[in-house]
Every structure is written in C-alpha cells, then in structure tokens.
Amino acid sequence: RIEILLRKIRKEKGYSLEQLAKITGISRSHLNYIEKNEKEPSLSMAVRIAQALNVKIEELYKVIP
C-alpha cells in the first residue's frame, strides 16, 4: 500500500512532508492525503515522489503481507 510505504521510505530518507513537497512540486497537503490513504496519487505524482526519494517506483507499490 503506497501510503504506508511512502511514509516509511520518506522517514527513512529523513524528509519531512514540507521538504518532499518542495522537491516534488506536490503540495504538502496533497502528500498528507496520500499518506493518510485519502487520495491516490496519479502516475506522474508517483514518479515524481519516487525520483525525489531516489527509489524505483515499484518500491512504492510493493505488496505488504
């Protein structure tokens, strides 16, 4: 689930929501909605997030048992 992995990877990389928003150009509030599973990111947003976190996009969509 992207919201769990996004939050986990973001925190592991040491980014705040504000920092990630600045890097990706996606608003902090929108990123917060994604992390709270209230919005699904578009493919282009997911790509920007993955690039900013320096991970493959597949890492954001791994299946968590």
C-alpha positions in Angstrom: 0.0 0.0 0.0 1.5 3.2 -1.2 0.5 5.3 1.8 2.4 3.0 4.3 5.5 2.7 2.1 5.6 6.4 1.2 5.6 7.4 4.9 8.1 4.7 5.8 10.6 5.5 2.9 10.2 9.3 3.4 11.0 9.0 7.1 13.9 6.6 6.5 15.4 9.1 4.0 14.9 11.9 6.6 12.5 14.0 4.6 9.6 16.0 6.2 6.4 16.4 4.2 7.4 20.0 3.6 10.8 19.0 2.2 9.2 16.4 -0.1 6.6 18.8 -1.2 9.3 21.3 -2.2 11.3 18.7 -4.1 8.4 17.2 -6.0 6.2 20.2 -6.5 3.3 18.4 -5.0 1.6 20.3 -2.2 2.2 19.2 1.4 -1.5 18.8 2.0 -1.8 16.5 -1.1 1.1 14.4 0.1 -0.5 14.2 3.5 -3.8 13.0 2.0 -1.8 10.3 0.1 -0.1 9.2 3.3 -3.4 9.0 5.1 -4.9 7.0 2.2 -7.4 9.7 1.4 -6.2 10.2 -2.1 -4.5 8.0 -4.6 -1.5 9.7 -6.4 -1.6 9.9 -10.2 1.1 8.0 -12.0 3.0 11.2 -12.7 2.9 12.1 -9.0 4.1 8.7 -8.0 7.0 9.0 -10.5 8.0 12.4 -9.0 7.8 11.1 -5.5 9.9 8.0 -6.3 12.5 10.2 -8.1 12.7 12.6 -5.1 13.1 9.7 -2.7 15.6 8.0 -5.0 13.7 4.7 -5.2 12.2 2.8 -8.1 8.5 3.4 -8.4 7.9 -0.3 -7.8 9.2 0.3 -4.2 6.2 2.5 -3.5 3.8 -0.2 -4.7 5.2 -3.3 -3.1 2.7 -5.7 -1.6 2.9 -5.8 2.2 1.8 -9.0 3.7 
